[in-house]
Amino acid sequence: MSAGAKPSPRARRTRTRQGKGAFAGVFAALMFAAVLVGACGVLVESAWRAHAPVDRFGAADAVVTGRQSVEDRLRRIGSEPEKQSRPLTERARVPVAVAERLRAVPGVRRVVADVSFPVVLSSGAAVTGHGWDSAALRPYELSAGRAPQAPGEVVLSRSAGVPVGRPVGLQVNGTPQPFRVTGLVSSGPSAAFFTAGTAAALNGHPGQADALAVLTGGKADAKALRAAAPGLTVATGSARGDAETLAVAAARPDILELGASLGGVAVMTALVVVGGLIALSVRERAREFALLRAIGATPWQVRRGLLGETARVGVPAALLGGVLSLAAGAGMHAAMIRKGVLPDGFGLSLSPLPVLAAFAVTLLAATATALLASVRLSRIRPVQALGEAAVDPTALPRWRVIAGVVFLVLGLSALGASTSTSGPTASASIGGLVISLIVATALMGPLLARLGSRVLGRAARLASPVAGRLAQHASGTAALRAGSVITPVALAVAFAGTQLFAQSTIVHATERQAADGNRADQVLVSAGPGLPQGAADAARRLPGVTAATPVKTTTVVMAPKELGEKNLRSLSARGIGAGAERTMDPKVASGRLGDLQGGTVALSRDVAGGLHVGSTTPLWLGDGTRVQARVVAVYERGLGFGDVLLPHALVAAHSSTPLDDHVLVRGTADLRPVTAAYTGARAIGPGAFGAGLSRELRLQGLVSQVVVAAIGGFIVIGLVTTLALATGARRREFALLRLVGGTRRQVLRMLRLEAAIVLGTGTAAGALIAAVTLLAFATAVTGLPLPSVSPVAVAVVLTGVAGSGAAAILLPARAMLPRRGSPDIP
């Protein structure tokens, strides 16, 4: 086409489609970025506002409980002490004597000392036991019979299926005992109501209640109640649900931390993907900006026009994505509830806040990226701009090289920290390692593109000398464009690989440690809430049983012991009984497990820090009781046996229920006398016990799957959009190749080889980041650089990324290359 000729209609349509395609790509990327950020915001807000639903305390105006959190002031070097808290997983009880002081508060009509304990019916169904006074708190109403009046009487829920007047066997913390049903209640959660004295005896904590429920004639005076019960917690309104069910309040900090972490990853991912896409779209319009500068437009006019275009696309995209994020967040919440990642009653909170946050973050990222991308093109001289618009610049700006080296050094420093330390400090450094290496890849993408062109280009030339040479030349000379493509490819591979295989590494290591350390021949488990404490003694008395160790899981809170740790930590703990040295092998590195009695503790290597055998450390037990425990052993298998091992009696005395989780039995004796004596008890082999543990661990891996599906899906969408935009901007190049004699088949072959070079480079960079991260993570977690990697999952990730990328390159190219006729140069 001559210099003075007008462009043909097809060329004008080409430019129109090209501009619309760029805007559509940016719109889609910004919208999905807003959806991702807003969905994480929904999870954060839900955790921030979460309260267990108020059910059984519905008629109570206030509920007084013990403090359900541990608070401590941590002193940092060079700073003031910081107050921190962690929730408790066991119920902190309250003295019943406090009820007298509460009754003296003006307006209080009644105070009910409530106790709750698990009860197993002879049918195997589990209900919750209370005193009959607690029936007024919901309230429960009798639908048949009368209230219990004697120690051997009980009122059951109608759903239990036992009629009034019939005897029933009820198991609490021993063998089943006979009771006579005197009444039935038809509504509310399944329950068993005893006389107040019987309930207190069955609860096993005389003089203490789980909660004191306050009933007033109107609104409760919380301030006066707190003054009457100093040191205790007074819950009113929706907070009464937390006094009723501990699981939601206990999970809230971890879910809040998880949501904030996911949100940070989402924001970082959005910046990389959206930023690269906008920068690519701006660079592909370099001719347009050069012409504007040539006809007298000032740099500010060029930037203002670009920012206006970005706002016109970004505002509706961010707003639409923010609104859709509410549905995405609700879906994520529902999936986590359904799979047990979130406890029942963990409510969903929907408000405009996640929408506003998604809108602000996405629009800010788009505007900042567009401004940075346009600075150089708008400031250079018009003649220079026209020259650079014709040919992609080959030199990488100095600031990008320096910044890339800085992030690479930071990543290597994080790698050194993760391999030279262990435990939480090492695991925490893994996140910094991934982010640093990905940012370094984004900044030095063009350099990686040139390196990949030289290495993979040789293989392309061997496969097809002519098309391979063209592909190598195209991928090497357009390094900035190729670098924009390499970044999302590397990000997708690195992110998916790290998330999936870090979780599988933990699962595999936990299964292996638990299996290697289990010396039991049989395991007693329960189909109900747990095993009564007498089950271990009964098994121990059987001929042929050499040891029977009761195990009870709980959570303890521990102060940091290393300089790199900053917060109170909630640690998984187990209370283990007699004979532990014969039924389990946590691989003790120092000390003796047999010395675990009284106020002692055994710590895993990962949490011991600077502690050693003979040291003392403060611990807060499950109900918040602080103990100064003496370390008697340090062991290696912390994943398989928990972070902390405590004496069984100590854990049972400070737990919501005295029931054991399971009993490890050494010996091949027939355990049927024990299983027959306790409702719901059964004996299984070590293999079946390990399989049950594996199912629980894999269920916890749902979070990683949700994260990979959400953020990985967004990365792939951004990758496809970026590749389609980059391919669409090469219409002139394809037309010139056709005009100089290249056939449609030859051009497509060149594109296939070029896609192999660019996508192969990005995949290799992402795989290297994932490999380095996983090796460091496996070393920190297991002590050996052996991550657990599934070949099938690797194939799925690589095929998904490479397949979608290749399709995004080849499909637009096929549409742009006409089968017949001469192509127009737009």
NORFEN-V330241 format. One record per residue. N is the residue number from 1. RES is the residue in three letters. PSI is psi as a letter, one per 30 degrees, with the letter a starting at -180 (none if undefined). OMEGA is omega in degrees with one decimal (999 if undefined). Layout:
BEGIN
n={N N}
res={RES RES}
psi={PSI PSI}
omega={OMEGA OMEGA}
END
This chain:
BEGIN
n={1 2 3 4 5 6 7 8 9 10 11 12 13 14 15 16 17 18 19 20 21 22 23 24 25 26 27 28 29 30 31 32 33 34 35 36 37 38 39 40 41 42 43 44 45 46 47 48 49 50 51 52 53 54 55 56 57 58 59 60 61 62 63 64 65 66 67 68 69 70 71 72 73 74 75 76 77 78 79 80 81 82 83 84 85 86 87 88 89 90 91 92 93 94 95 96 97 98 99 100 101 102 103 104 105 106 107 108 109 110 111 112 113 114 115 116 117 118 119 120 121 122 123 124 125 126 127 128 129 130 131 132 133 134 135 136 137 138 139 140 141 142 143 144 145 146 147 148 149 150 151 152 153 154 155 156 157 158 159 160 161 162 163 164 165 166 167 168 169 170 171 172 173 174 175 176 177 178 179 180 181 182 183 184 185 186 187 188 189 190 191 192 193 194 195 196 197 198 199 200 201 202 203 204 205 206 207 208 209 210 211 212 213 214 215 216 217 218 219 220 221 222 223 224 225 226 227 228 229 230 231 232 233 234 235 236 237 238 239 240 241 242 243 244 245 246 247 248 249 250 251 252 253 254 255 256 257 258 259 260 261 262 263 264 265 266 267 268 269 270 271 272 273 274 275 276 277 278 279 280 281 282 283 284 285 286 287 288 289 290 291 292 293 294 295 296 297 298 299 300 301 302 303 304 305 306 307 308 309 310 311 312 313 314 315 316 317 318 319 320 321 322 323 324 325 326 327 328 329 330 331 332 333 334 335 336 337 338 339 340 341 342 343 344 345 346 347 348 349 350 351 352 353 354 355 356 357 358 359 360 361 362 363 364 365 366 367 368 369 370 371 372 373 374 375 376 377 378 379 380 381 382 383 384 385 386 387 388 389 390 391 392 393 394 395 396 397 398 399 400 401 402 403 404 405 406 407 408 409 410 411 412 413 414 415 416 417 418 419 420 421 422 423 424 425 426 427 428 429 430 431 432 433 434 435 436 437 438 439 440 441 442 443 444 445 446 447 448 449 450 451 452 453 454 455 456 457 458 459 460 461 462 463 464 465 466 467 468 469 470 471 472 473 474 475 476 477 478 479 480 481 482 483 484 485 486 487 488 489 490 491 492 493 494 495 496 497 498 499 500 501 502 503 504 505 506 507 508 509 510 511 512 513 514 515 516 517 518 519 520 521 522 523 524 525 526 527 528 529 530 531 532 533 534 535 536 537 538 539 540 541 542 543 544 545 546 547 548 549 550 551 552 553 554 555 556 557 558 559 560 561 562 563 564 565 566 567 568 569 570 571 572 573 574 575 576 577 578 579 580 581 582 583 584 585 586 587 588 589 590 591 592 593 594 595 596 597 598 599 600 601 602 603 604 605 606 607 608 609 610 611 612 613 614 615 616 617 618 619 620 621 622 623 624 625 626 627 628 629 630 631 632 633 634 635 636 637 638 639 640 641 642 643 644 645 646 647 648 649 650 651 652 653 654 655 656 657 658 659 660 661 662 663 664 665 666 667 668 669 670 671 672 673 674 675 676 677 678 679 680 681 682 683 684 685 686 687 688 689 690 691 692 693 694 695 696 697 698 699 700 701 702 703 704 705 706 707 708 709 710 711 712 713 714 715 716 717 718 719 720 721 722 723 724 725 726 727 728 729 730 731 732 733 734 735 736 737 738 739 740 741 742 743 744 745 746 747 748 749 750 751 752 753 754 755 756 757 758 759 760 761 762 763 764 765 766 767 768 769 770 771 772 773 774 775 776 777 778 779 780 781 782 783 784 785 786 787 788 789 790 791 792 793 794 795 796 797 798 799 800 801 802 803 804 805 806 807 808 809 810 811 812 813 814 815 816 817 818 819 820 821 822 823 824 825 826}
res={MET SER ALA GLY ALA LYS PRO SER PRO ARG ALA ARG ARG THR ARG THR ARG GLN GLY LYS GLY ALA PHE ALA GLY VAL PHE ALA ALA LEU MET PHE ALA ALA VAL LEU VAL GLY ALA CYS GLY VAL LEU VAL GLU SER ALA TRP ARG ALA HIS ALA PRO VAL ASP ARG PHE GLY ALA ALA ASP ALA VAL VAL THR GLY ARG GLN SER VAL GLU ASP ARG LEU ARG ARG ILE GLY SER GLU PRO GLU LYS GLN SER ARG PRO LEU THR GLU ARG ALA ARG VAL PRO VAL ALA VAL ALA GLU ARG LEU ARG ALA VAL PRO GLY VAL ARG ARG VAL VAL ALA ASP VAL SER PHE PRO VAL VAL LEU SER SER GLY ALA ALA VAL THR GLY HIS GLY TRP ASP SER ALA ALA LEU ARG PRO TYR GLU LEU SER ALA GLY ARG ALA PRO GLN ALA PRO GLY GLU VAL VAL LEU SER ARG SER ALA GLY VAL PRO VAL GLY ARG PRO VAL GLY LEU GLN VAL ASN GLY THR PRO GLN PRO PHE ARG VAL THR GLY LEU VAL SER SER GLY PRO SER ALA ALA PHE PHE THR ALA GLY THR ALA ALA ALA LEU ASN GLY HIS PRO GLY GLN ALA ASP ALA LEU ALA VAL LEU THR GLY GLY LYS ALA ASP ALA LYS ALA LEU ARG ALA ALA ALA PRO GLY LEU THR VAL ALA THR GLY SER ALA ARG GLY ASP ALA GLU THR LEU ALA VAL ALA ALA ALA ARG PRO ASP ILE LEU GLU LEU GLY ALA SER LEU GLY GLY VAL ALA VAL MET THR ALA LEU VAL VAL VAL GLY GLY LEU ILE ALA LEU SER VAL ARG GLU ARG ALA ARG GLU PHE ALA LEU LEU ARG ALA ILE GLY ALA THR PRO TRP GLN VAL ARG ARG GLY LEU LEU GLY GLU THR ALA ARG VAL GLY VAL PRO ALA ALA LEU LEU GLY GLY VAL LEU SER LEU ALA ALA GLY ALA GLY MET HIS ALA ALA MET ILE ARG LYS GLY VAL LEU PRO ASP GLY PHE GLY LEU SER LEU SER PRO LEU PRO VAL LEU ALA ALA PHE ALA VAL THR LEU LEU ALA ALA THR ALA THR ALA LEU LEU ALA SER VAL ARG LEU SER ARG ILE ARG PRO VAL GLN ALA LEU GLY GLU ALA ALA VAL ASP PRO THR ALA LEU PRO ARG TRP ARG VAL ILE ALA GLY VAL VAL PHE LEU VAL LEU GLY LEU SER ALA LEU GLY ALA SER THR SER THR SER GLY PRO THR ALA SER ALA SER ILE GLY GLY LEU VAL ILE SER LEU ILE VAL ALA THR ALA LEU MET GLY PRO LEU LEU ALA ARG LEU GLY SER ARG VAL LEU GLY ARG ALA ALA ARG LEU ALA SER PRO VAL ALA GLY ARG LEU ALA GLN HIS ALA SER GLY THR ALA ALA LEU ARG ALA GLY SER VAL ILE THR PRO VAL ALA LEU ALA VAL ALA PHE ALA GLY THR GLN LEU PHE ALA GLN SER THR ILE VAL HIS ALA THR GLU ARG GLN ALA ALA ASP GLY ASN ARG ALA ASP GLN VAL LEU VAL SER ALA GLY PRO GLY LEU PRO GLN GLY ALA ALA ASP ALA ALA ARG ARG LEU PRO GLY VAL THR ALA ALA THR PRO VAL LYS THR THR THR VAL VAL MET ALA PRO LYS GLU LEU GLY GLU LYS ASN LEU ARG SER LEU SER ALA ARG GLY ILE GLY ALA GLY ALA GLU ARG THR MET ASP PRO LYS VAL ALA SER GLY ARG LEU GLY ASP LEU GLN GLY GLY THR VAL ALA LEU SER ARG ASP VAL ALA GLY GLY LEU HIS VAL GLY SER THR THR PRO LEU TRP LEU GLY ASP GLY THR ARG VAL GLN ALA ARG VAL VAL ALA VAL TYR GLU ARG GLY LEU GLY PHE GLY ASP VAL LEU LEU PRO HIS ALA LEU VAL ALA ALA HIS SER SER THR PRO LEU ASP ASP HIS VAL LEU VAL ARG GLY THR ALA ASP LEU ARG PRO VAL THR ALA ALA TYR THR GLY ALA ARG ALA ILE GLY PRO GLY ALA PHE GLY ALA GLY LEU SER ARG GLU LEU ARG LEU GLN GLY LEU VAL SER GLN VAL VAL VAL ALA ALA ILE GLY GLY PHE ILE VAL ILE GLY LEU VAL THR THR LEU ALA LEU ALA THR GLY ALA ARG ARG ARG GLU PHE ALA LEU LEU ARG LEU VAL GLY GLY THR ARG ARG GLN VAL LEU ARG MET LEU ARG LEU GLU ALA ALA ILE VAL LEU GLY THR GLY THR ALA ALA GLY ALA LEU ILE ALA ALA VAL THR LEU LEU ALA PHE ALA THR ALA VAL THR GLY LEU PRO LEU PRO SER VAL SER PRO VAL ALA VAL ALA VAL VAL LEU THR GLY VAL ALA GLY SER GLY ALA ALA ALA ILE LEU LEU PRO ALA ARG ALA MET LEU PRO ARG ARG GLY SER PRO ASP ILE PRO}
psi={k l e f l k k l e e e e e e e e e e e e e e e e e e e e e e e e e e e e e e e e e e e e e e e e f k k k k j d f g e f k f l k k l l k h l k k l k k k l k g l l k k k l l k l k f l k j l k k f f f e e e e f f k k f k e k k k j k k k l k k k l f f f k k l k k l l f e f f f f e l k k k f k a l l k f l f g l k k l k f f f g k l k f k l k k k k d h a l k k k l k j f l k k f l l k k l k k l l e e e e e e e e g i k g k l e l j k k k l f b k k j e e e e e e f i k f l k j k l b f f f e e f e k f e e e e f e e e e e e e e e e e e e e e e e e e e e e e e e e e e e e e e f g e e e e e e e e e g g k l e e e e e e e e e e e e e e e e e e e e e e e e e f f e e e e e e e e e e e e e g g e k l k f j l k k k l f e e e e e e e e e e e e e e e e e e e e f f e e f f f l k e e e e e e f f e k k k f k k k e e e e e e e e e e e e e e e e e e e e f f f a l a e e e e e f e e e e e e e e e e e e e e g e e e e e e e e e e e f e e e e e e e j e e e e e e e e e e f e e h e e e e e f e e e e e e e e e e e e e e e e f e e e e e e e e e e e e e e f f j g k f l k k l k f b f a k l f f e e e e e f f k k f k f k j j k k k k a k l k k l k f l e f k f l k k k k k l k k k a l g e f f f l i g i k f k a k f f g j l b h l k k k l e f f e b g k l k f l k k k k k l e g f k k k j k k k f k k l e i e e f g l f k k l k e e e e e f h l e k f k l e l k k k j l g l j g e e e f f f k k f k l k l l e e e e e e e e e e e e f e f f e e e e e e e e e e e e e e e e e e e e e e e e e e f f g e e e e e e e e e g f k l e e e e e e e e e e e e e e e e e e e e e e e e e e e e e e e e e e e e e e f f k h i l j k k e e e e e e e e e e e e e e e e e f e e e e e e e f j k f l l k k k j none}
omega={-176.6 -174.2 -175.9 -176.9 176.3 177.9 179.2 177.0 -179.5 177.5 178.0 177.5 178.8 179.8 179.5 178.7 -179.1 178.6 178.1 179.4 178.2 179.7 178.6 178.0 178.0 179.6 -178.4 -178.9 179.4 -179.0 -179.8 175.6 178.0 177.4 -177.7 -179.0 -180.0 178.4 175.2 176.4 176.9 179.5 179.1 -179.3 178.3 177.7 -178.5 -174.3 -169.7 169.8 174.9 -179.8 178.2 -179.8 -174.1 176.5 -175.5 -179.1 179.6 178.4 177.1 179.4 -179.4 -179.6 169.2 179.3 -177.7 176.4 175.6 178.1 179.4 176.2 -179.1 -179.0 177.4 176.9 177.4 179.9 179.0 176.9 -177.9 -180.0 179.4 179.3 174.3 -179.4 177.2 179.6 177.3 -175.6 173.9 -172.3 -176.7 178.4 179.3 -178.9 179.7 -178.0 179.7 178.8 178.7 179.5 -179.7 178.6 -179.9 178.1 -179.2 179.4 -173.0 174.4 -178.4 174.6 -174.3 172.2 179.4 178.6 -178.2 177.9 178.9 177.6 179.0 176.7 -177.2 179.0 -179.7 175.8 178.9 -179.1 178.0 166.6 -176.4 177.3 -178.1 179.7 -179.1 -174.0 -178.4 -0.8 167.9 177.8 179.4 173.5 177.5 175.3 -175.7 179.7 177.3 -178.5 -177.8 -178.0 -176.7 -177.1 -177.6 170.7 -177.6 170.4 -179.1 -179.3 178.4 175.7 179.1 -177.6 178.0 178.1 -177.9 172.5 179.8 176.1 -179.1 -179.2 179.2 177.0 -179.7 176.3 -178.6 179.4 -178.1 174.2 175.9 -178.4 179.2 -178.5 179.8 170.6 -170.6 -177.0 175.5 176.9 -178.5 -174.1 173.0 -176.8 179.3 170.7 -176.4 -179.8 179.2 179.8 179.2 179.0 179.6 179.5 174.6 179.7 -177.5 179.9 -180.0 177.1 175.9 -179.4 173.2 -177.8 -175.4 176.0 -179.0 176.5 -179.2 -179.8 -178.8 175.5 -174.1 -178.9 179.6 178.2 178.1 177.8 179.1 -178.1 -178.0 -179.8 179.1 -178.9 177.0 -177.7 175.2 177.8 -177.0 179.8 176.7 178.4 178.9 175.6 -178.9 -178.4 -174.8 -168.9 -176.4 179.9 179.4 -178.5 -172.0 -179.4 -179.4 179.2 176.1 177.7 178.3 -179.9 178.2 178.2 177.9 178.1 177.6 177.2 -179.8 179.6 178.7 179.3 179.2 179.5 -178.2 -174.8 -178.6 178.9 178.6 -179.8 -179.8 177.8 177.9 -179.7 177.5 -178.7 179.5 177.1 -176.8 179.4 -179.8 -179.3 178.2 177.9 177.0 177.1 -178.2 -179.0 170.2 179.2 178.8 177.4 -179.2 177.9 178.0 -179.5 -178.6 177.3 179.9 178.5 176.9 177.1 178.7 179.2 -179.7 176.2 -172.4 -176.4 178.9 179.5 -179.8 179.8 178.5 178.4 177.6 178.3 179.4 -178.8 177.1 177.7 179.3 177.7 177.6 177.6 177.5 178.7 -179.4 179.6 -178.9 175.2 -175.8 -177.7 176.3 176.1 173.6 -179.8 175.8 -178.8 176.9 -169.4 176.8 177.7 178.3 179.4 178.5 -175.0 177.0 178.4 -179.8 179.0 178.5 179.6 -176.5 -177.4 -176.9 -178.6 177.5 178.7 -179.3 -177.7 -179.2 179.8 178.7 -179.7 179.4 -178.6 -175.5 -173.3 -175.3 -178.3 -178.2 -176.2 -177.1 -177.8 -176.4 -178.1 177.9 179.5 178.6 178.3 -179.8 177.9 -179.1 -178.1 177.7 176.0 -177.7 -177.8 176.8 179.7 -176.2 -177.2 178.3 178.9 -178.8 -179.9 178.4 178.5 179.7 -180.0 175.9 177.6 177.1 177.9 178.6 176.5 177.0 177.3 178.1 179.1 -177.0 -178.8 -178.8 178.3 180.0 174.6 -175.1 -180.0 179.5 -179.4 -179.7 -178.8 -179.0 179.5 177.2 178.0 -178.6 -177.3 -178.5 -178.0 178.9 178.2 176.9 177.4 179.6 -177.9 -176.8 178.1 178.7 177.3 175.6 179.0 179.3 178.0 177.4 178.6 -179.4 -174.8 -177.6 178.5 178.0 177.8 178.2 179.1 177.0 179.8 179.7 -173.0 -176.3 -178.6 179.4 177.8 177.2 -179.9 178.8 179.7 -178.5 -178.8 -179.6 -177.7 178.5 -173.6 179.5 178.1 179.4 177.5 176.9 178.7 -177.1 -175.1 179.1 176.5 179.1 179.9 -178.9 -178.3 -177.8 -177.3 -178.6 -179.2 -178.8 -177.7 -175.9 -170.1 170.7 177.8 179.7 176.7 178.4 -179.3 -178.4 -179.2 178.7 178.8 -177.4 -179.7 179.6 -179.3 -178.8 -176.5 -178.8 179.0 -176.5 174.7 179.1 178.7 173.3 178.8 -177.7 174.2 -178.7 -176.5 179.9 -179.6 172.9 -175.2 179.5 -177.9 179.7 178.5 179.7 178.2 -177.5 -178.5 -178.2 175.5 179.3 177.6 -178.5 178.3 175.2 -173.4 174.4 -178.8 179.6 -178.6 178.0 177.0 175.9 178.3 -175.6 176.8 -178.9 -179.1 -178.2 -177.7 -178.8 -179.4 -172.4 -169.4 166.4 -177.1 169.9 -173.7 174.9 -176.5 177.2 169.9 -175.6 -176.9 -175.2 176.4 -175.9 -178.6 -179.8 -177.4 179.7 179.2 177.9 179.4 -178.1 179.2 177.5 -178.7 -179.0 177.3 179.7 179.1 -176.3 178.6 -178.1 -178.2 -178.9 -178.5 170.1 -174.4 173.4 -178.7 -175.0 -177.4 -178.2 -179.2 179.4 -179.8 177.8 -179.1 -176.9 176.9 173.6 -179.0 176.0 176.7 170.8 -179.4 -173.0 179.9 177.1 178.1 -179.6 177.1 173.7 -170.6 176.5 -178.2 179.5 179.7 171.4 -174.2 -172.1 -171.0 -178.7 179.0 -176.5 -174.4 179.6 -177.6 -172.8 172.1 -177.1 173.4 -175.9 -177.7 -179.7 179.7 -177.9 -178.8 -176.7 179.4 177.9 179.7 -179.8 -175.0 178.0 177.1 176.4 178.6 176.7 -174.3 175.8 -177.5 -176.3 -179.2 176.3 -176.5 -177.7 174.9 178.7 -178.4 177.9 -176.8 -175.1 -177.1 176.7 -178.6 176.0 -179.7 178.7 178.2 179.0 179.6 178.3 178.0 177.3 178.0 176.7 176.5 179.5 178.8 178.9 -179.1 -179.4 175.2 177.4 178.5 178.0 -179.5 179.2 179.1 177.7 -179.9 -179.7 -179.5 -176.6 -175.4 177.2 176.6 177.8 179.4 179.4 176.7 177.1 177.9 -180.0 -180.0 -180.0 -179.3 178.9 178.9 179.9 178.8 179.6 -179.7 -176.4 -178.6 179.2 -179.6 179.6 179.6 179.0 177.6 177.6 -178.2 -179.8 172.0 179.0 177.9 178.0 -179.4 179.8 179.2 178.9 177.2 176.6 -179.4 178.2 178.8 177.7 176.8 178.2 179.6 -175.8 179.9 176.8 177.4 178.7 179.1 179.0 178.2 178.6 179.3 178.4 177.8 179.7 -178.4 179.2 -178.7 -177.6 176.7 178.6 -179.6 179.3 177.7 -179.9 -173.9 -172.9 -176.6 179.7 179.9 -176.3 177.4 177.6 -175.1 178.6 178.0 179.4 179.1 177.0 -180.0 179.7 -179.2 -177.1 179.2 179.9 -179.0 -177.8 -179.7 178.9 178.0 179.1 177.9 -179.4 177.2 -170.0 -178.3 175.6 180.0 177.3 179.8 -177.5 -176.5 -179.9 179.5 -179.7 176.0 -179.7 179.3 174.2 175.4 -178.5 999}
END
